[in-house]
């Protein structure tokens, strides 16, 4: 009887222990579950819905939460550079920027790419194996752009990339795009000139170098970055790819303009660099014109037709989104506005305001998007159809509102080349659309807003070739 009681008591005790352990484990599991579910999906959906109404929260602001790229202390370099200018650039464009706060792996990859570029500097930024895209460039283009080192060109492309993404408020893409920008031409370095390079495939060679960086294989957008680099001289897809190609072209144009300006002026101290003045190289400079063709593609015949010659251009119906007063209101803030020494539009006492076509295009896209005309708002950069749109806009101001200086440009075009004479006697040339100043109010008020280089403009004349 005693044995049975002991057995019964032991059984009851075991059962109680089992029940107690189940309860404890259940509570621990519940605690862990509660800790993990910081924000339920329903609440997150509510945040996104609210953002559409208030504009205070955007998916790009929380995207880094699931794309965070952390590294261990062992994987982090000391960030020591060969050149002080590279160190300063790294600090300004990467270390001190908030979009790299959650992108430690990207920061490390960028550092490694910069060190590769530094170690083999000076290395020219152009290559010439027989099958490479740059092999088709004119000899003068090759020589002019060869004056820029690969390190400097990579920094230029990175700067243009960041500027383009900031302009469209795509800050969350910058870490990935920066890797693409700094690595897009890394295959040109002498130590990376392998079999792929000899075949004229410097983008493929660059992809191989990136693939050998251990951290690169761990970031979420590595495939998109690789494709962007591979296709940056072709027809890229996706935001990173399209941004990289455009940034590369803009950087090359900047480098070209600097080379042309130094060639033309002999590198005289105190000259205004062409890319900072807002002007393209002088149209009479055949070398610069050919280099522009090499950078953006096309041929001499087609490019010349896109200037003031017998090109075919058609007026289209823009009535669904165009309204002259709204357009003028958007154009006015650009007049006599300086960003450093760059400008997009300027007035002259004679009663005219000269706009770069790029300003008209920017306003066109903005107003078209606002009106829902997305076929125009999202038109690809360099799409030739945009010429028809710009012509149609200018024609509305020319024929319908009499706001274009018709004595300065041919009625068949939306702009023309002009020569600007400076107080120093030097001249600069650019392509502009001339408006009558009265469309923007008082010419005296516009002139009073001039500052810097704009105050040195003496006269503007139609360019005579």
FIMARBA-286970 format. One line per 8 residues: number of its first residue (from 1); their letters; for each residue x, y, z of N, C-alpha, C. Coordinates in steps of 0.1 Angstrom, whole numbers, always signed. Layout:
BEGIN
NUM = A = X Y Z X Y Z X Y Z; ...;
END
This chain:
BEGIN
1 = XXXXXXXX = +8 -12 +0 +0 +0 +0 +9 +12 +0; +19 +12 +8 +28 +24 +9 +35 +26 -5; +39 +14 -11 +46 +15 -24 +37 +21 -35; +24 +17 -34 +14 +23 -44 +13 +38 -42; +12 +42 -29 +10 +56 -26 +22 +64 -31; +35 +59 -29 +47 +66 -34 +47 +67 -49; +42 +56 -55 +42 +56 -70 +32 +66 -75; +20 +67 -68 +10 +77 -72 +14 +91 -70;
9 = XXXXXXXX = +21 +93 -59 +26 +107 -56 +37 +111 -66; +45 +101 -70 +56 +104 -80 +50 +107 -93; +39 +100 -97 +33 +102 -110 +26 +116 -110; +19 +119 -99 +13 +132 -99 +23 +143 -100; +35 +141 -93 +45 +152 -93 +51 +153 -107; +53 +142 -114 +58 +143 -128 +48 +150 -137; +35 +147 -135 +25 +154 -144 +25 +169 -141; +27 +173 -128 +27 +187 -125 +39 +194 -131;
17 = XXXXXXXX = +51 +187 -130 +63 +193 -136 +61 +195 -151; +55 +185 -158 +53 +186 -172 +44 +198 -176; +33 +199 -168 +24 +210 -170 +31 +223 -168; +39 +224 -157 +46 +237 -154 +56 +240 -165; +63 +230 -170 +73 +233 -181 +66 +238 -194; +54 +232 -197 +47 +236 -209 +43 +251 -207; +38 +254 -195 +33 +268 -193 +45 +278 -195; +57 +274 -189 +68 +283 -189 +73 +285 -203;
25 = XXXXXXXX = +74 +273 -211 +79 +274 -225 +69 +282 -233; +56 +281 -230 +46 +288 -238 +48 +303 -236; +50 +307 -223 +52 +321 -220 +64 +327 -227; +75 +318 -227 +87 +323 -233 +85 +325 -248; +78 +315 -254 +76 +316 -268 +67 +329 -271; +57 +331 -263 +49 +343 -264 +57 +355 -263; +66 +356 -253 +74 +367 -251 +83 +370 -264; +89 +359 -269 +97 +361 -281 +89 +366 -293;
33 = XXXXXXXX = +77 +361 -294 +68 +365 -305 +64 +380 -304; +61 +384 -291 +58 +398 -289 +70 +407 -293; +82 +403 -289 +94 +410 -291 +96 +412 -306; +93 +401 -314 +96 +402 -328 +86 +410 -336; +74 +410 -331 +63 +417 -338 +62 +432 -333; +72 +440 -337 +73 +454 -333 +61 +461 -340; +59 +460 -353 +49 +467 -360 +41 +456 -368; +29 +454 -365 +21 +444 -373 +19 +449 -387;
41 = XXXXXXXX = +17 +440 -397 +16 +443 -411 +5 +453 -413; -6 +451 -406 -18 +460 -407 -14 +474 -404; -6 +476 -393 -2 +490 -390 +8 +495 -400; +17 +487 -405 +26 +492 -415 +18 +496 -428; +8 +489 -432 +0 +492 -443 -7 +506 -441; -11 +508 -428 -17 +521 -425 -7 +532 -426; +5 +530 -422 +16 +540 -424 +17 +544 -438; +18 +534 -447 +19 +537 -461 +7 +545 -467;
49 = XXXXXXXX = -5 +540 -462 -17 +547 -467 -17 +562 -462; -13 +564 -450 -12 +577 -444 -2 +586 -452; +9 +580 -456 +19 +587 -463 +14 +594 -476; +5 +586 -483 -1 +592 -495 -9 +604 -493; -15 +605 -481 -24 +616 -478 -16 +628 -472; -6 +626 -464 +2 +636 -457 +15 +639 -464; +20 +630 -471 +33 +632 -477 +45 +632 -467; +42 +628 -455 +53 +628 -445 +61 +616 -444;
57 = XXXXXXXX = +56 +605 -449 +64 +592 -448 +63 +586 -462; +74 +581 -467 +75 +575 -480 +82 +562 -479; +79 +553 -488 +85 +539 -487 +100 +540 -488; +105 +550 -495 +120 +552 -497 +126 +555 -483; +119 +561 -474 +124 +564 -461 +126 +552 -452; +118 +541 -454 +119 +529 -446 +125 +518 -453; +128 +520 -466 +134 +509 -474 +147 +504 -468; +156 +513 -462 +168 +508 -457 +166 +498 -445;
65 = XXXXXXXX = +154 +498 -439 +152 +489 -428 +154 +474 -432; +150 +471 -444 +151 +457 -449 +163 +456 -459; +171 +467 -461 +182 +466 -470 +195 +470 -462; +194 +469 -449 +206 +473 -441 +218 +464 -444; +229 +470 -446 +241 +462 -449 +252 +464 -439; +252 +456 -428 +262 +458 -417 +274 +449 -420; +285 +452 -414 +297 +444 -414 +303 +443 -401; +312 +434 -399 +319 +432 -386 +331 +441 -386;
73 = XXXXXXXX = +337 +442 -374 +348 +450 -372 +360 +445 -380; +361 +432 -382 +372 +426 -389 +370 +429 -404; +358 +432 -409 +356 +435 -423 +358 +450 -426; +358 +458 -416 +359 +472 -418 +374 +477 -419; +377 +484 -429 +391 +490 -431 +393 +502 -423; +405 +507 -422 +408 +519 -415 +405 +531 -423; +402 +530 -436 +399 +541 -445 +411 +551 -446; +422 +545 -450 +434 +553 -452 +436 +555 -467;
81 = XXXXXXXX = +439 +567 -472 +440 +569 -486 +454 +574 -490; +458 +572 -502 +470 +576 -508 +471 +591 -510; +459 +597 -514 +459 +611 -517 +449 +618 -507; +453 +630 -503 +444 +637 -494 +431 +641 -501; +431 +644 -514 +419 +648 -521 +409 +636 -522; +414 +624 -523 +405 +613 -523 +399 +611 -509; +407 +613 -499 +402 +612 -485 +391 +622 -483; +393 +634 -487 +383 +645 -485 +371 +642 -493;
89 = XXXXXXXX = +372 +636 -505 +361 +633 -513 +353 +622 -507; +360 +612 -501 +353 +601 -494 +345 +606 -482; +351 +615 -475 +345 +620 -463 +332 +628 -467; +333 +636 -477 +322 +645 -481 +311 +638 -488; +314 +628 -496 +304 +621 -504 +299 +608 -499; +306 +602 -489 +302 +589 -484 +301 +590 -468; +312 +592 -462 +312 +591 -447 +302 +601 -440; +301 +613 -446 +293 +623 -439 +279 +623 -444;
97 = XXXXXXXX = +275 +614 -453 +262 +614 -459 +252 +605 -452; +240 +609 -448 +231 +601 -440 +227 +588 -447; +226 +588 -461 +222 +576 -468 +231 +564 -467; +243 +567 -462 +253 +556 -459 +253 +551 -445; +244 +557 -436 +244 +553 -422 +240 +538 -421; +231 +533 -429 +227 +519 -428 +233 +510 -439; +244 +515 -445 +250 +509 -457 +265 +507 -454; +269 +500 -443 +283 +498 -440 +290 +490 -451;
105 = XXXXXXXX = +284 +480 -456 +290 +472 -466 +293 +480 -479; +284 +488 -483 +285 +497 -494 +297 +506 -492; +298 +512 -480 +309 +521 -477 +322 +514 -478; +323 +502 -473 +336 +494 -474 +339 +491 -489; +329 +487 -497 +331 +484 -511 +336 +496 -518; +330 +507 -516 +334 +520 -522 +349 +523 -518; +352 +521 -506 +366 +524 -502 +376 +515 -509; +373 +502 -510 +382 +493 -517 +383 +496 -532;
113 = XXXXXXXX = +372 +501 -538 +373 +505 -552 +382 +518 -554; +380 +527 -545 +388 +539 -545 +403 +536 -543; +406 +527 -534 +420 +523 -532 +426 +517 -544; +418 +508 -551 +423 +502 -564 +426 +514 -574; +417 +523 -575 +419 +534 -585 +432 +543 -581; +433 +545 -568 +445 +553 -563 +458 +546 -566; +458 +533 -563 +471 +525 -564 +477 +525 -578; +468 +526 -588 +473 +525 -602 +471 +539 -609;
121 = XXXXXXXX = +469 +549 -601 +469 +563 -607 +483 +568 -609; +487 +575 -620 +477 +579 -631 +475 +568 -641; +463 +566 -644 +458 +556 -654 +448 +564 -663; +450 +564 -676 +440 +572 -684 +426 +566 -683; +416 +575 -685 +402 +570 -683 +396 +565 -696; +404 +564 -707 +399 +558 -720 +408 +546 -723; +402 +537 -731 +409 +525 -735 +407 +524 -750; +415 +515 -756 +414 +514 -771 +417 +500 -776;
129 = XXXXXXXX = +412 +490 -770 +413 +477 -776 +404 +476 -788; +407 +468 -798 +400 +469 -811 +385 +468 -811; +379 +460 -801 +365 +458 -802 +357 +466 -791; +364 +474 -783 +358 +482 -773 +350 +493 -779; +339 +498 -771 +331 +509 -776 +339 +521 -778; +349 +523 -770 +357 +535 -771 +367 +535 -783; +369 +523 -789 +377 +522 -800 +371 +529 -812; +358 +531 -812 +352 +537 -824 +352 +552 -823;
137 = XXXXXXXX = +357 +558 -811 +358 +572 -810 +369 +578 -819; +366 +590 -823 +376 +598 -831 +389 +599 -823; +400 +599 -830 +413 +600 -824 +414 +613 -815; +408 +624 -819 +409 +636 -811 +400 +635 -799; +389 +628 -800 +381 +625 -788 +389 +617 -778; +395 +607 -783 +403 +598 -774 +414 +606 -767; +421 +615 -774 +432 +622 -769 +427 +633 -759; +416 +639 -762 +411 +650 -753 +406 +644 -740;
145 = XXXXXXXX = +398 +633 -741 +393 +627 -729 +404 +618 -721; +414 +615 -728 +425 +608 -722 +433 +616 -712; +430 +629 -712 +437 +638 -703 +431 +637 -689; +420 +631 -688 +413 +628 -675 +417 +615 -670; +422 +614 -657 +426 +601 -652 +414 +592 -649; +416 +579 -648 +405 +570 -644 +399 +573 -630; +408 +577 -621 +404 +581 -608 +395 +593 -608; +399 +603 -615 +391 +615 -616 +378 +613 -623;
153 = XXXXXXXX = +378 +605 -634 +366 +602 -641 +356 +594 -633; +361 +585 -625 +352 +577 -616 +346 +586 -606; +353 +596 -600 +348 +605 -591 +337 +614 -597; +340 +618 -609 +330 +627 -617 +317 +619 -619; +318 +607 -623 +306 +599 -625 +298 +597 -612; +305 +594 -602 +299 +592 -589 +291 +605 -584; +298 +617 -586 +291 +629 -583 +279 +632 -591; +280 +629 -604 +268 +631 -613 +257 +621 -609;
161 = XXXXXXXX = +261 +609 -605 +251 +599 -601 +243 +604 -589; +250 +609 -579 +243 +613 -567 +234 +625 -570; +239 +634 -578 +231 +646 -582 +218 +642 -589; +219 +633 -598 +207 +628 -606 +197 +622 -596; +202 +613 -587 +193 +606 -578 +187 +616 -567; +194 +626 -563 +189 +636 -554 +178 +644 -561; +180 +647 -574 +171 +655 -581 +157 +648 -582; +157 +635 -582 +144 +628 -583 +140 +622 -569;
169 = XXXXXXXX = +147 +626 -559 +144 +622 -545 +145 +607 -543; +155 +601 -549 +158 +586 -548 +170 +584 -539; +171 +590 -528 +182 +590 -519 +186 +575 -515; +175 +567 -513 +177 +553 -508 +185 +545 -518; +186 +549 -531 +193 +541 -541 +208 +545 -542; +212 +556 -536 +225 +562 -537 +236 +552 -533; +235 +544 -522 +246 +535 -519 +249 +525 -530; +238 +519 -535 +240 +509 -546 +245 +516 -559;
177 = XXXXXXXX = +240 +528 -562 +244 +535 -574 +259 +540 -573; +263 +543 -560 +277 +548 -558 +287 +536 -561; +283 +524 -557 +291 +512 -560 +293 +511 -575; +282 +512 -582 +282 +511 -597 +290 +521 -603; +289 +534 -598 +296 +545 -604 +311 +544 -602; +316 +540 -590 +330 +539 -587 +336 +526 -594; +328 +517 -597 +333 +504 -602 +330 +502 -617; +324 +512 -623 +319 +509 -637 +331 +508 -647;
185 = XXXXXXXX = +342 +514 -644 +354 +514 -654 +366 +507 -647; +364 +500 -636 +375 +495 -629 +383 +485 -637; +376 +479 -647 +383 +469 -656 +394 +475 -665; +394 +489 -665 +405 +495 -673 +418 +496 -666; +419 +493 -653 +431 +494 -646 +441 +483 -652; +454 +487 -653 +464 +477 -659 +463 +463 -653; +462 +462 -640 +462 +449 -634 +449 +441 -637; +439 +448 -642 +426 +441 -645 +424 +438 -660;
193 = XXXXXXXX = +434 +441 -668 +433 +440 -682 +436 +425 -686; +426 +417 -684 +427 +403 -686 +421 +400 -700; +417 +387 -702 +412 +383 -715 +400 +391 -719; +391 +393 -709 +379 +401 -712 +382 +415 -718; +392 +421 -711 +396 +435 -716 +402 +434 -730; +410 +424 -733 +416 +423 -746 +406 +421 -757; +394 +416 -753 +383 +414 -763 +375 +427 -764; +379 +438 -757 +372 +450 -758 +360 +451 -749;
201 = XXXXXXXX = +360 +444 -738 +349 +443 -729 +352 +449 -715; +356 +461 -715 +360 +467 -702 +348 +467 -692; +335 +468 -696 +324 +466 -686 +324 +452 -680; +326 +442 -688 +326 +428 -683 +338 +426 -673; +350 +432 -677 +361 +431 -668 +359 +437 -655; +352 +449 -655 +348 +456 -643 +339 +447 -634; +330 +440 -640 +321 +431 -633 +328 +420 -626; +338 +415 -633 +346 +404 -627 +354 +409 -614;
209 = XXXXXXXX = +359 +421 -615 +366 +427 -603 +357 +428 -592; +345 +433 -594 +335 +435 -583 +331 +422 -577; +330 +412 -586 +326 +398 -581 +336 +392 -571; +349 +397 -572 +359 +392 -564 +360 +399 -550; +352 +409 -549 +351 +416 -536 +341 +409 -527; +345 +403 -516 +336 +394 -508 +323 +400 -504; +324 +413 -499 +312 +419 -494 +302 +422 -506; +307 +424 -518 +298 +427 -529 +288 +415 -531;
217 = XXXXXXXX = +292 +403 -529 +284 +392 -530 +273 +391 -520; +273 +399 -509 +264 +399 -498 +254 +410 -499; +255 +420 -508 +245 +431 -508 +233 +427 -517; +222 +432 -514 +209 +427 -520 +208 +431 -534; +214 +442 -539 +212 +446 -553 +224 +443 -562; +232 +433 -558 +244 +431 -566 +241 +428 -580; +230 +420 -583 +227 +417 -597 +224 +429 -605; +216 +438 -599 +212 +450 -606 +224 +459 -609;
225 = XXXXXXXX = +233 +460 -599 +246 +468 -600 +254 +462 -611; +256 +449 -612 +264 +442 -622 +258 +445 -636; +245 +444 -637 +239 +446 -650 +240 +461 -654; +240 +470 -645 +241 +484 -648 +255 +487 -654; +265 +481 -647 +279 +482 -652 +281 +476 -666; +276 +464 -667 +277 +456 -680 +271 +464 -692; +260 +471 -689 +253 +478 -701 +254 +493 -701; +264 +498 -694 +264 +513 -693 +268 +520 -706;
233 = XXXXXXXX = +273 +512 -716 +275 +518 -729 +264 +514 -739; +254 +507 -734 +244 +501 -743 +230 +507 -739; +220 +498 -738 +207 +502 -734 +204 +496 -720; +208 +503 -709 +206 +498 -696 +191 +498 -692; +188 +489 -682 +175 +488 -676 +175 +492 -662; +164 +496 -656 +163 +499 -642 +169 +512 -638; +166 +517 -626 +170 +530 -622 +185 +532 -621; +192 +522 -615 +206 +522 -614 +213 +523 -627;
241 = XXXXXXXX = +209 +514 -636 +215 +513 -650 +213 +526 -658; +201 +531 -658 +198 +543 -666 +205 +555 -660; +206 +556 -646 +213 +567 -640 +228 +566 -642; +234 +554 -642 +248 +553 -644 +252 +557 -659; +244 +553 -668 +247 +557 -682 +246 +572 -684; +236 +578 -678 +234 +593 -680 +245 +600 -672; +249 +595 -660 +260 +602 -653 +273 +600 -660; +276 +589 -666 +288 +587 -674 +289 +597 -685;
249 = XXXXXXXX = +278 +599 -692 +278 +608 -704 +279 +622 -699; +273 +626 -688 +274 +640 -683 +288 +642 -678; +294 +632 -672 +308 +634 -667 +318 +636 -679; +316 +628 -690 +324 +629 -702 +322 +642 -708; +310 +647 -708 +307 +661 -714 +314 +671 -706; +314 +670 -693 +321 +679 -684 +336 +679 -687; +342 +667 -688 +356 +666 -691 +360 +671 -705; +351 +669 -714 +353 +674 -728 +353 +689 -728;
257 = XXXXXXXX = +344 +695 -721 +343 +709 -721 +355 +716 -715; +360 +709 -704 +372 +714 -697 +384 +713 -707; +385 +702 -714 +396 +700 -723 +396 +710 -735; +384 +712 -740 +382 +721 -751 +385 +736 -747; +380 +739 -735 +383 +753 -730 +398 +755 -728; +405 +746 -722 +419 +747 -720 +426 +748 -733; +422 +740 -743 +428 +739 -756 +426 +753 -763; +414 +758 -762 +410 +771 -769 +417 +783 -762;
265 = XXXXXXXX = +417 +783 -749 +423 +794 -742 +437 +793 -738; +443 +781 -740 +457 +779 -737 +459 +778 -722; +448 +775 -715 +450 +773 -700 +453 +786 -693; +448 +797 -698 +451 +810 -691 +445 +811 -677; +452 +816 -668 +447 +818 -654 +434 +827 -654; +425 +823 -646 +413 +832 -644 +402 +830 -654; +404 +821 -664 +393 +818 -673 +381 +811 -667; +370 +813 -673 +358 +806 -668 +356 +793 -674;
273 = XXXXXXXX = +357 +782 -667 +355 +768 -673 +342 +767 -680; +342 +761 -692 +330 +761 -700 +318 +753 -692; +322 +742 -685 +311 +735 -679 +305 +742 -667; +312 +752 -662 +307 +760 -651 +299 +772 -656; +301 +776 -668 +294 +788 -673 +281 +784 -679; +278 +771 -681 +265 +766 -686 +265 +765 -701; +277 +766 -708 +277 +766 -722 +283 +753 -727; +278 +749 -739 +285 +738 -746 +297 +743 -753;
281 = XXXXXXXX = +306 +734 -758 +317 +739 -766 +313 +746 -778; +321 +756 -783 +317 +764 -794 +313 +755 -806; +302 +758 -813 +298 +750 -823 +307 +749 -835; +316 +759 -837 +325 +759 -848 +337 +750 -846; +338 +745 -833 +349 +736 -830 +346 +722 -834; +350 +717 -846 +347 +704 -851 +351 +693 -842; +363 +695 -835 +368 +685 -826 +358 +682 -815; +353 +693 -809 +344 +692 -798 +331 +686 -803;
289 = XXXXXXXX = +326 +690 -815 +314 +685 -820 +315 +670 -822; +326 +665 -827 +328 +651 -830 +329 +643 -817; +335 +649 -807 +336 +643 -793 +322 +642 -787; +314 +652 -789 +300 +651 -784 +292 +640 -790; +295 +637 -803 +288 +626 -810 +293 +613 -805; +306 +612 -802 +312 +600 -797 +306 +596 -783; +304 +606 -775 +299 +604 -761 +285 +600 -761; +276 +607 -769 +262 +604 -769 +257 +595 -780;
297 = XXXXXXXX = +266 +591 -789 +262 +583 -800 +257 +590 -812; +254 +583 -823 +249 +590 -835 +260 +593 -845; +257 +600 -855 +267 +603 -865 +267 +618 -868; +277 +622 -875 +279 +636 -878 +267 +642 -885; +262 +635 -895 +250 +639 -903 +238 +642 -894; +235 +631 -886 +223 +633 -878 +224 +643 -867; +237 +645 -861 +239 +655 -851 +238 +669 -857; +243 +671 -869 +242 +684 -875 +228 +688 -878;
305 = XXXXXXXX = +220 +678 -881 +206 +681 -884 +198 +685 -872; +203 +680 -860 +197 +684 -848 +200 +698 -843; +209 +705 -850 +212 +719 -848 +204 +727 -858; +208 +738 -862 +200 +746 -871 +202 +743 -885; +197 +732 -890 +198 +729 -904 +184 +724 -909; +184 +716 -919 +171 +712 -924 +164 +700 -918; +165 +699 -905 +159 +687 -898 +144 +687 -899; +138 +676 -899 +123 +674 -899 +118 +675 -885;
313 = XXXXXXXX = +110 +685 -882 +104 +686 -869 +90 +689 -870; +82 +683 -861 +67 +684 -862 +61 +690 -850; +51 +698 -852 +43 +704 -841 +33 +693 -837; +31 +692 -824 +21 +682 -818 +11 +689 -809; +1 +682 -806 -10 +688 -798 -6 +687 -783; -4 +698 -777 -1 +698 -762 -11 +705 -754; -23 +707 -760 -34 +715 -753 -39 +708 -740; -36 +695 -739 -41 +688 -727 -34 +692 -714;
321 = XXXXXXXX = -22 +697 -715 -15 +701 -703 -8 +715 -704; -7 +721 -716 +0 +733 -717 -9 +745 -713; -4 +754 -705 -11 +767 -702 +0 +777 -700; +0 +788 -709 +11 +797 -710 +15 +804 -697; +5 +809 -689 +9 +816 -677 +16 +807 -667; +10 +794 -665 +17 +785 -656 +31 +782 -661; +33 +781 -674 +46 +778 -679 +56 +789 -676; +51 +801 -679 +60 +813 -676 +63 +814 -661;
329 = XXXXXXXX = +53 +811 -653 +56 +812 -638 +67 +802 -634; +67 +790 -640 +77 +780 -637 +91 +784 -643; +91 +791 -654 +104 +795 -660 +110 +807 -653; +102 +816 -648 +108 +828 -642 +119 +827 -631; +117 +817 -622 +127 +816 -611 +141 +812 -617; +142 +807 -629 +155 +803 -634 +163 +815 -639; +156 +826 -642 +163 +838 -648 +173 +844 -638; +185 +845 -643 +196 +851 -636 +199 +844 -623;
337 = XXXXXXXX = +196 +832 -622 +199 +824 -609 +212 +817 -611; +221 +819 -602 +234 +812 -603 +235 +801 -593; +241 +790 -597 +245 +779 -588 +259 +777 -590; +267 +783 -581 +281 +784 -583 +284 +794 -594; +288 +789 -605 +290 +798 -617 +281 +793 -629; +272 +784 -626 +264 +778 -636 +251 +786 -636; +245 +787 -648 +232 +794 -650 +225 +787 -661; +211 +788 -660 +203 +782 -671 +195 +792 -679;
345 = XXXXXXXX = +195 +805 -674 +188 +815 -681 +193 +829 -677; +193 +839 -686 +197 +852 -682 +190 +863 -690; +189 +875 -685 +183 +886 -692 +193 +895 -697; +189 +904 -707 +198 +914 -712 +190 +927 -713; +197 +939 -711 +190 +951 -711 +182 +954 -723; +186 +948 -734 +179 +950 -747 +164 +945 -747; +160 +938 -737 +147 +933 -736 +144 +919 -739; +155 +910 -738 +153 +896 -741 +158 +888 -729;
353 = XXXXXXXX = +152 +876 -728 +157 +866 -718 +160 +853 -726; +172 +848 -723 +177 +836 -730 +176 +824 -721; +169 +814 -726 +168 +801 -718 +175 +790 -725; +182 +782 -717 +187 +769 -723 +175 +760 -725; +175 +752 -736 +164 +743 -738 +161 +733 -727; +172 +730 -719 +170 +721 -708 +160 +726 -698; +160 +739 -696 +150 +745 -687 +136 +743 -692; +134 +746 -705 +121 +744 -710 +117 +730 -709;
361 = XXXXXXXX = +126 +720 -711 +123 +706 -710 +119 +703 -696; +126 +708 -686 +123 +705 -672 +109 +709 -668; +106 +722 -672 +92 +727 -670 +82 +719 -677; +85 +715 -689 +75 +707 -697 +72 +694 -690; +82 +687 -686 +80 +674 -679 +72 +676 -666; +75 +687 -659 +68 +689 -646 +53 +692 -648; +50 +701 -658 +36 +704 -660 +28 +692 -667; +35 +685 -675 +29 +674 -682 +25 +663 -671;
369 = XXXXXXXX = +35 +661 -662 +32 +651 -651 +21 +655 -642; +20 +668 -639 +9 +673 -631 -4 +671 -637; -4 +672 -651 -17 +671 -658 -20 +656 -662; -11 +647 -659 -13 +633 -662 -9 +629 -675; -1 +638 -682 +4 +634 -696 +17 +627 -694; +16 +614 -690 +28 +607 -686 +37 +603 -698; +31 +602 -710 +39 +599 -721 +50 +609 -724; +47 +622 -720 +57 +632 -721 +66 +633 -709;
377 = XXXXXXXX = +59 +632 -697 +66 +634 -684 +77 +623 -683; +75 +611 -688 +84 +600 -686 +92 +597 -698; +92 +606 -708 +99 +604 -720 +114 +602 -717; +121 +592 -723 +135 +589 -720 +144 +601 -724; +154 +602 -716 +164 +613 -719 +170 +611 -733; +172 +621 -740 +177 +621 -754 +167 +615 -764; +155 +613 -760 +145 +608 -769 +143 +620 -779; +144 +617 -792 +143 +627 -802 +129 +633 -803;
385 = XXXXXXXX = +119 +625 -798 +105 +630 -798 +104 +643 -789; +113 +644 -780 +112 +656 -771 +115 +669 -779; +122 +668 -790 +124 +680 -799 +111 +685 -804; +102 +676 -808 +88 +680 -813 +80 +686 -801; +82 +681 -789 +75 +687 -778 +80 +701 -775; +93 +703 -775 +99 +716 -772 +95 +726 -783; +96 +721 -796 +92 +730 -807 +77 +735 -805; +69 +725 -801 +54 +728 -799 +52 +738 -788;
393 = XXXXXXXX = +60 +737 -777 +59 +747 -766 +63 +761 -771; +75 +761 -778 +80 +774 -783 +70 +780 -793; +64 +772 -801 +55 +776 -811 +42 +783 -805; +38 +777 -794 +27 +783 -787 +30 +797 -782; +42 +799 -777 +46 +812 -773 +49 +822 -784; +53 +816 -795 +57 +824 -807 +45 +829 -815; +36 +819 -818 +25 +823 -827 +12 +827 -818; +10 +820 -808 -2 +822 -800 -1 +834 -790;
401 = XXXXXXXX = +11 +836 -785 +13 +846 -775 +23 +857 -778; +30 +856 -789 +40 +866 -794 +50 +869 -783; +55 +859 -777 +65 +861 -766 +79 +857 -770; +81 +851 -782 +94 +847 -786 +100 +858 -795; +113 +860 -794 +120 +870 -802 +122 +864 -816; +112 +866 -825 +112 +859 -838 +123 +864 -847; +129 +876 -844 +139 +882 -852 +153 +875 -849; +153 +867 -838 +166 +861 -834 +167 +846 -837;
409 = XXXXXXXX = +156 +839 -839 +157 +825 -843 +147 +822 -855; +150 +813 -863 +142 +809 -874 +129 +802 -869; +118 +805 -875 +105 +799 -871 +105 +784 -872; +114 +778 -878 +114 +763 -879 +121 +757 -867; +127 +764 -858 +134 +759 -847 +129 +764 -834; +133 +757 -823 +129 +762 -810 +141 +769 -803; +152 +771 -810 +163 +778 -804 +173 +781 -814; +185 +787 -810 +195 +790 -819 +208 +792 -812;
417 = XXXXXXXX = +219 +793 -819 +232 +796 -813 +235 +811 -812; +240 +815 -800 +243 +829 -797 +257 +830 -792; +263 +842 -795 +277 +845 -790 +275 +856 -779; +280 +854 -767 +279 +863 -756 +293 +870 -754; +294 +883 -755 +306 +890 -753 +307 +895 -739; +319 +892 -733 +322 +896 -719 +329 +909 -718; +329 +915 -706 +336 +928 -705 +351 +927 -708; +356 +915 -705 +371 +912 -708 +374 +911 -723;
425 = XXXXXXXX = +363 +910 -731 +366 +909 -745 +364 +894 -750; +365 +885 -740 +363 +871 -744 +348 +868 -748; +346 +858 -755 +333 +854 -759 +330 +840 -755; +317 +837 -753 +312 +824 -750 +300 +821 -759; +298 +809 -762 +287 +805 -772 +278 +795 -766; +265 +795 -769 +256 +786 -764 +243 +785 -772; +235 +775 -769 +222 +773 -777 +211 +778 -767; +203 +787 -772 +193 +793 -763 +180 +795 -771;
433 = XXXXXXXX = +169 +796 -763 +156 +801 -768 +153 +815 -763; +153 +825 -772 +151 +839 -767 +137 +843 -765; +133 +847 -753 +119 +852 -750 +120 +867 -749; +108 +874 -752 +107 +888 -749 +106 +890 -734; +114 +899 -728 +115 +900 -714 +102 +905 -708; +94 +911 -715 +81 +916 -710 +72 +905 -705; +74 +893 -710 +66 +881 -706 +69 +878 -691; +80 +884 -685 +83 +880 -671 +83 +893 -662;
441 = XXXXXXXX = +77 +904 -667 +76 +916 -659 +87 +926 -663; +91 +934 -653 +100 +945 -655 +114 +940 -659; +119 +945 -670 +133 +942 -674 +143 +948 -664; +139 +960 -658 +148 +966 -648 +149 +958 -636; +138 +952 -632 +138 +943 -620 +146 +931 -623; +145 +925 -635 +153 +913 -638 +168 +916 -638; +172 +928 -644 +186 +932 -644 +191 +934 -630; +183 +940 -622 +188 +942 -608 +191 +930 -600;
449 = XXXXXXXX = +185 +918 -605 +188 +906 -598 +201 +899 -603; +207 +905 -613 +219 +898 -618 +231 +899 -608; +239 +889 -608 +251 +889 -599 +262 +880 -606; +274 +881 -600 +285 +873 -605 +288 +875 -619; +290 +864 -626 +294 +864 -640 +284 +870 -649; +271 +870 -645 +261 +875 -654 +262 +890 -656; +268 +897 -646 +269 +911 -647 +280 +916 -657; +288 +906 -661 +299 +909 -670 +295 +907 -685;
457 = XXXXXXXX = +282 +903 -687 +277 +902 -701 +275 +915 -707; +282 +918 -719 +281 +931 -725 +271 +930 -737; +271 +920 -745 +262 +919 -756 +259 +904 -759; +248 +902 -766 +245 +889 -771 +241 +890 -786; +248 +882 -795 +245 +883 -809 +243 +869 -815; +235 +869 -825 +233 +856 -832 +246 +851 -837; +249 +839 -835 +262 +833 -839 +262 +832 -854; +273 +837 -860 +276 +836 -874 +287 +826 -876;
465 = X = +283 +815 -883 +293 +804 -886 +302 +808 -897;
END
